[in-house]
Amino acid sequence: MQLKWSRFNVEVPVPQNNAVVIFNTLTRDIVSVDQELINSLRETEFAQLSEQELLRLRDAKIVVDQGLDEVAYMRYLLGEQKYTQAGLGLFLCFTADCNLKCSYCFEDYRGGFKRNVI
C-alpha cells in the first residue's frame, strides 16, 4: 500500500525538545514526532516506522492512502456532521434587555437597562 503525507497537516517545531508537533486540521488530531522522523515522513519514507507508529499516524490521518481524495473525504465528513443526530447544539441570543454588563458586549446601553433581571 502506498501512503502520502496529508495535505491537512500543520507542523509546529518544538526546538527545545528537537521535535515537531503535527496537527491535522481535518481530524483535529495531534501527534508529536522527533525532527529526524519528520524529515523522513516528508520524503514519504514510511518503511523505517514501526507498525505501531504507522498505525498511530494513519489513525490520525497524518499519513493517508495514496489514492484517497482528501478534499472529497472532507466534504463527506462535513455532510455527515450536518445530518447526524448524534449531537445537540445550543445557541443563546441575548438582546438589549440583557443586564449582564459584560465588558466585551457590543450593545450600547446609554439609555440604561429595561429590566432588573435577565
N, C-alpha and C positions, 0 to 999 in steps of 0.2 A: 504494500500500500504506500502510495506517495503522499507526503504531507507538505504543508506550506505554512508559513507564518501568517497569522490572521491580520487582515487589514484594519481591524478594530483595536489593535494593541497600542497602548501608550506606555512608553518607557520612562521611568524616573530613576536617574542614577542616585545611589547612596554611597558616596565616596568613602566615608569613614568605615564602612563595612565591606568595601570592594564588591558591592552588589548592585543589582538593578531590580527595582520593583516594576513588575509588568501589570498593568491594569487593562483588562479587556472591557471596552465600553459597551459591547453587546451583551455580555453575560454578567457584567459588573463583578467580575471575579478578580482577585489579586493574587499574584504569585511573586515570590522573591527568589532570584537566582543569582549566582556569583557572576562576576564580569566575564570570566573565561567562557562560561557556558553560554552566555548571551551572544557572544561573538560567533560561536558555533551554530546557535539557533538561527541567527540572521543569515548564515550561509547554508541553511537547510541541511546541516549535518546532524541528523537525529539518531544515527547509529550508535553514537557514544553514550546515549542516555540509557539509564536503567529502565526496566519495564515499568516500575512504579513511578519514576519521574515522567516518563512519556504518558502514562495514563493520567497523571495529575494535570499535565499541560493540555491533553486532549479534552478532559472533562471541563476544564476552564475555557476551552476554545481558544487557547493561546496558539496552539497549532491545530490545523484542521485538514481534512482530506483535500487533496489537490483538486478534485472535481467539484467541490462544494461551491455553489454560487452564494457567497456570503450576503450579498445585498438581497437576494430573493429570500434567504433564510431570515434576515432581519425583518423583511416585510411580513413573512409568515408569523414570526413571534409577535409583532405589533398587532396584527389582525387577530391572533389568538387571544391576546390580552384584552382587546376591545370587546370581544364577545363572550368571554368567560364569565361564569357566575361564581367564581371562587372568592372574589374579593368584594368589599363593600367600600364605597367612597363616601366621604362626608365633606360638604362644602358649607362653611359658615360665611354669611354675608352681613356684616354689621352696617348699620345706617347712621345717619347723623343723630339718631336717638340714643346711640351708644354713649355710656358715661364712663368708660374705662380710662379715658385720657392717656392713651398710650403715647409715648414720646415719638414714635415713628409713624403715627397716623397721618394720613394726608387730608383728612377732613378739616374744614375751617370752622371753629366753634366761637366765633366772635360774639354771636348772639346768646351764647350760653347753651346749656343743655335743656332739652324739653322735659326730661323726666329725671327723677332721683334714683330710679332703679333701672336695671337692664331689662 
